Amino acid sequence: MGKINKLPIGIGYQDFEKLRADQNFYIDKSHFIVEWWEEADEVTLITRPRRFGKTLNLSMIEKFFSVRYAGREDLFKGLKVWENRKYRELQGTYPVLYISFADIKETTYIQTRKKICSLIKDLYNQYRFLLEGDLLSENEKKDFLGISADMEDYAASRSIKALSGFLSRYYGKRVIILLDEYDTPMQEAWVYGFWNQLVFFTRGLFNSTFKTNPYLERALLTGITRVSKESVFSDLNNPEVDLPSAAGRISIIHGLS
């Protein structure tokens, strides 16, 4: 393992907090936070092959904006984004939902659907404190507790939108949603022959989460394949595609809302 400026060069880091805590050499990409926020697009999709640093960037954004990391200037001090006072004041001020489909590589529709729903259930479990007090009505608490790996399609499709609403009410701010490798399950569905079933399910989930969600502040999704019009994004409006250049610029599609 080599060293630059006496800092170890760690390979394979995907968690921004761990990379910074371990004091590994880091090529500063924090200005991407400024670029993304200044674009002011409600939903952004970045597509690029694996091992391109998408997950680490998404982790960086989570740690920067999430209220769970409020006061963690140690993670960003010395980086480009921290030179900007406006963004120093933004750090740790938004509720953030982080989801990854990277491990969903099942070979049947039933298994894939169950794993997606299980991830959503795990996401809800992180916010069980919302059940305390009178923030949620009795019906909302019932719906909250009804989220499961076997929930009906209608409940799954609106689940992230509903959680966004609960968090927005609790924190008084709209929610940032981060979804890593949205298309990994779709690739398996294509290979194993359940594409149409999964597209129908995912389209409903994505439409509710990213298009008709009044509690959404911003969303950032990453994928590893180019986007087809006949996909889960078939309803997107006027997408703008920035193709990768010889310099390796990431592909970005705006305007998914």
Order of alpha helices (4+ residues) and beta strands (2+ residues): beta-beta-alpha-alpha-beta-alpha-alpha-beta-alpha-alpha-alpha-beta-alpha-alpha-beta-beta-beta
